Amino acid sequence: MKKLVLGTRGSALALVQADLTELALRAAFPQLELSREVVTTSGDRGIVADARAGLKGAFVKEIEEALQAGRVDVAVHSLKDVPGQDVVGLMIAAVLERAPVDDLLIWRGDAERVRARVGTSSVRRAHQLRWLRPELEPVELRGNVPTRLQKLQDGVCEAAMLAEAGIVRLGIDLAREGFFVEKPAMYPAIGQGAVALQCRVEDAETRGRLGAINHGPTWLRIVAERELLRLLDGDCQMPVGVRTELREGVLTMEAVLFVEGEEAPRTGKAMGAEDEGLGVAREVFWQLKI
């Protein structure tokens, strides 16, 4: 069997996601030889993805370059970091089973909750927080999950917004660490909680192996979510939140989009058969564009 090299970022969460990918591949192909290459991305070096500056995909670009160059065979990404437009010659071939998609509002144990500062690096979270909880002030907070939690403990802010998926996958017990947790009614990022496995389009052997570990229900949801992202020409810094559900063969999508100069967000909702995700996404897109 061909040896597979996985490309991944070096953060604690990214390495856990690479571990999960290796476990799935070994379960499906016990004789398969696996190795990994840790790649430092622009985002890891502090270059923030900003669509206005043309820096989409700051947390995936260098891994994709390693994939194009043949140094790695599979790129392991947090799907929410992957821009909506696919890179020529590359494709997302599979996703792992999705983790919880919600955002958590995590409070420092001794925090005063009136006019509190809430740390986040996400414009989507900041917009929704101002909309839902105007008494709270979003402030800049960057770093990986453990770093942000440590900054919160150190008093940089009174609370922080983080994805539940990262907390769950890292096995962090927030209560034991002295934090209090709320789960506000916010729309998550497109692809939040999903691990994307990307390969070269021409590499049919790897595509087949990744297809064998693809999680079907997660795939149906993310196909619709990423079609909406593609239509919006967006990336992980776009202030759009999307929630999809798949029940009894019916796919439902709800979305909010914040537009500069508009007081309230635009909203959209549509549903269809589970294999009609592209059409569901297009219907929501047209509602958001009105």
C-alpha positions, 0 to 999 in steps of 0.5 A: 500500500502507498504510504500516506503523509498527513499535513496538519497545523501544530496546535493542540486541537489540530494534532488531535484532529490528525490523531482522529484521522489516523485512527479512522484510516487505520481502522479502515486500512490496517496495513496502511503506513501513515506519517504526518508533517506539521506545517506552520501557516500564516495564521499561526505566524499571526497574519490574520485572515482578512478578506479585505486584504486578500488573505483568505485561508490564512490557516490552510494556505501553506498546508495546501501548498504542501499538498500541491507540491506532493510533500503531503497526501492529505491535508487535515483542516478545521473546515471552518478555516477553509474558504468557499472557493476550492483551490484548482487541483485540490478537493475536499474528499471526506469529513470526519463525524462532526463534533458539537457545533455551538459557541460557548460563552465562557466566564472567568469564575470571579468575573463581573458580568455587567458591561463585561469584555468578551474576548473573541477573534471572530467577526461573526461572534462579535456581530452576533454578540452585539446583536443578542447581548448589547450589554457585553463588549467584544474585544480582541482575543487571539491564540489557540484554545489553551492560550485563550483560556489562560488569557481569560484566567489572567484577566485579559477579559471577563469572558471569552467565546470559543467553539464547543467542538474544540473544548470537547475534542481537547477534553477540557473540563471547564467547570474543573478549571473554574469557568462558568459556561453559557450557551447563547442562541448563536449561529455557528460558523460554516463548517464549525465542528467538522474536520475536512480531509483534502487531497489532490484531485488526480490522486484517485487512490487517496480519494478512495481511501478518504471516501471510505472514512467519510461520515455521510450525515456530516457530508450532506450538511457541509455540502450545503453550508459550503455551497452557501459560503461559495455563493457568498464568496466568503471565508472564515472572517465573513460575518455569516452564521449558519445552522443546518439540521438533518432529520428523517431525510430532510435538510434544514438550513437557517442563516444570518448575515451581517451587512455593514450599515444595516442595523439588523442582520439579514436572515434566511431559511430553507429546507429540502431533501437530504440530497438537495443541499445545493438547492437549499443553499441557493434558496437561503443565499437569495433570501440573504441577498434581498 
